[in-house]
Amino acid sequence: MIRTYTRLTTALDRADWLLPTLARMVFVGVLLLYFWVSALTKLGEGAGGLIWLSDTAYMQIFPKAVEAAGYDAAQLGWGYRLAAVLGTWAEFLLPLCIAIGLMTRLSALGMIVFVAVQSYVDIYGHDVGAKTTGAWFDHISNAAIVDQRALWVLLLMILVVKGAGPLSLDAALRSARRAEM
């Protein structure tokens, strides 16, 4: 029995490719469209919508600042606008990079920062209640912020530590560089 267990764990130790590949698949299956649909709600009208975001974008990202400006997002300064545009672009580009396995470690790290900021805005900007925020070490495991997002961050940390795996542009670029040498 010990020999069988040792063989199994040895085989799993050699399967370094499995965890990052599955982590990317789970990210694509669970979170890619979540972030893209969220980003789409922030776009303004027409071709300039990637730069001139909708008022809804500012209400989502800076709810208290928009409230203080009398719900007129045009009153917000350039710093708010820049942060909103960069955040919206990040919400499109970072998940895409993770999905195709390009600059995966950096993209996953960026997504961790994004999730932290998103969680902060939800808790302090939108004043979500304790039930939605949740807490660790309680018997309720489905709180939308603390519980779910801890799992998201764990998934992303796998990619930060292990990289994208062999089925990725990172791996293809690494192979191409080795072939050049």
LOTOR-350145 format. One line per 2 residues: number of its first residue (from 1); for each residue x, y, z of C-alpha. Coordinates in nm, 2 decimals, decimal comma, padded with zeros to 4 digits. Example, Ala and Ser with C-alpha at 12.3 -4.5 7.8 and 13.67 -1.06 7.14 Angstrom:
2
1) 01,23:-00,45:00,78 | 01,37:-00,11:00,71 $
This chain:
181
1) 00,00:00,00:00,00 | 00,28:00,24:00,08 $
3) 00,46:00,15:-00,24 | 00,14:00,23:-00,44 $
5) 00,10:00,56:-00,26 | 00,47:00,65:-00,33 $
7) 00,43:00,56:-00,70 | 00,12:00,78:-00,72 $
9) 00,28:01,08:-00,55 | 00,59:01,04:-00,76 $
11) 00,38:01,05:-01,08 | 00,20:01,36:-00,95 $
13) 00,53:01,53:-00,87 | 00,63:01,48:-01,24 $
15) 00,30:01,63:-01,36 | 00,42:01,99:-01,31 $
17) 00,22:02,09:-01,62 | -00,12:01,98:-01,48 $
19) -00,18:02,25:-01,21 | -00,11:02,56:-01,42 $
21) -00,30:02,42:-01,72 | -00,61:02,34:-01,51 $
23) -00,58:02,67:-01,33 | -00,60:02,85:-01,66 $
25) -00,89:02,63:-01,78 | -01,08:02,70:-01,46 $
27) -01,01:03,08:-01,49 | -01,14:03,08:-01,85 $
29) -01,45:02,87:-01,76 | -01,54:03,06:-01,45 $
31) -01,40:03,42:-01,46 | -01,31:03,53:-01,81 $
33) -01,66:03,62:-01,91 | -01,74:03,76:-01,57 $
35) -01,47:04,02:-01,61 | -01,54:04,09:-01,98 $
37) -01,91:04,14:-01,92 | -01,83:04,37:-01,63 $
39) -01,59:04,57:-01,85 | -01,85:04,59:-02,13 $
41) -02,09:04,77:-01,89 | -01,83:05,05:-01,85 $
43) -01,78:05,13:-02,22 | -01,91:05,46:-02,36 $
45) -02,08:05,50:-02,69 | -01,91:05,44:-03,03 $
47) -01,54:05,40:-03,12 | -01,44:05,64:-02,84 $
49) -01,61:05,43:-02,58 | -01,28:05,27:-02,48 $
51) -01,16:05,61:-02,36 | -01,48:05,80:-02,29 $
53) -01,64:05,56:-02,05 | -02,01:05,56:-01,96 $
55) -02,13:05,74:-01,64 | -02,22:05,39:-01,52 $
57) -01,85:05,31:-01,51 | -01,77:05,59:-01,27 $
59) -02,07:05,49:-01,05 | -01,94:05,14:-01,03 $
61) -01,58:05,23:-00,96 | -01,61:05,55:-00,76 $
63) -01,96:05,54:-00,61 | -01,90:05,78:-00,33 $
65) -01,71:06,03:-00,55 | -01,99:06,03:-00,80 $
67) -02,24:06,08:-00,52 | -02,04:06,37:-00,39 $
69) -02,04:06,52:-00,74 | -02,42:06,52:-00,75 $
71) -02,42:06,21:-00,97 | -02,25:06,40:-01,25 $
73) -01,95:06,19:-01,35 | -01,83:06,48:-01,57 $
75) -01,74:06,67:-01,25 | -01,48:06,41:-01,16 $
77) -01,11:06,50:-01,22 | -00,87:06,35:-01,47 $
79) -00,73:06,12:-01,20 | -01,06:05,94:-01,17 $
81) -01,10:05,92:-01,54 | -00,75:05,78:-01,59 $
83) -00,80:05,52:-01,32 | -01,13:05,42:-01,46 $
85) -01,00:05,38:-01,82 | -00,69:05,19:-01,71 $
87) -00,90:04,97:-01,48 | -01,15:04,89:-01,76 $
89) -00,87:04,81:-02,00 | -00,71:04,58:-01,74 $
91) -01,05:04,41:-01,70 | -01,03:04,32:-02,07 $
93) -00,66:04,26:-02,12 | -00,54:04,08:-01,81 $
95) -00,80:03,80:-01,84 | -00,72:03,77:-02,21 $
97) -00,35:03,73:-02,14 | -00,43:03,46:-01,88 $
99) -00,66:03,28:-02,12 | -00,40:03,26:-02,40 $
101) -00,11:03,22:-02,16 | 00,08:03,54:-02,25 $
103) 00,28:03,71:-01,97 | 00,07:03,49:-01,74 $
105) 00,26:03,54:-01,42 | 00,25:03,92:-01,45 $
107) -00,11:03,91:-01,57 | -00,22:03,69:-01,28 $
109) -00,04:03,93:-01,04 | -00,23:04,22:-01,20 $
111) -00,56:04,04:-01,16 | -00,48:03,98:-00,79 $
113) -00,44:04,36:-00,75 | -00,76:04,41:-00,95 $
115) -00,96:04,17:-00,73 | -00,82:04,35:-00,42 $
117) -00,93:04,69:-00,55 | -01,26:04,55:-00,67 $
119) -01,32:04,40:-00,32 | -01,23:04,73:-00,15 $
121) -01,47:04,92:-00,37 | -01,75:04,67:-00,31 $
123) -01,71:04,68:00,07 | -01,63:05,05:00,13 $
125) -01,76:05,22:-00,18 | -02,09:05,03:-00,22 $
127) -02,13:04,95:00,15 | -02,23:04,59:00,10 $
129) -02,35:04,42:00,41 | -02,17:04,17:00,63 $
131) -02,36:03,88:00,47 | -02,22:03,97:00,13 $
133) -01,88:04,05:00,26 | -01,86:03,73:00,47 $
135) -01,58:03,62:00,70 | -01,33:03,35:00,72 $
137) -01,35:03,07:00,98 | -01,73:03,08:01,00 $
139) -01,96:02,80:00,89 | -02,09:02,99:00,58 $
141) -01,88:02,94:00,27 | -02,06:03,13:00,01 $
143) -02,00:03,49:00,08 | -01,95:03,68:-00,25 $
145) -01,64:03,87:-00,14 | -01,43:03,71:00,13 $
147) -01,50:03,35:00,05 | -01,53:03,36:-00,33 $
149) -01,25:03,60:-00,39 | -01,01:03,42:-00,17 $
151) -01,06:03,12:-00,41 | -01,01:03,35:-00,71 $
153) -00,68:03,48:-00,56 | -00,56:03,12:-00,48 $
155) -00,63:03,03:-00,84 | -00,44:03,33:-00,96 $
157) -00,15:03,26:-00,72 | -00,11:02,92:-00,88 $
159) -00,04:03,10:-01,21 | 00,19:03,35:-01,04 $
161) 00,40:03,07:-00,89 | 00,38:02,80:-01,16 $
163) 00,33:03,00:-01,48 | 00,10:02,92:-01,76 $
165) 00,19:02,56:-01,83 | 00,29:02,40:-02,16 $
167) -00,03:02,49:-02,36 | 00,04:02,86:-02,37 $
169) 00,20:03,14:-02,57 | 00,45:03,18:-02,29 $
171) 00,57:02,82:-02,35 | 00,57:02,87:-02,73 $
173) 00,78:03,19:-02,70 | 01,02:03,02:-02,45 $
175) 01,06:02,73:-02,71 | 01,12:02,98:-02,99 $
177) 01,39:03,16:-02,79 | 01,56:02,84:-02,71 $
179) 01,56:02,74:-03,08 | 01,73:03,07:-03,16 $
181) 02,02:03,01:-02,92 $
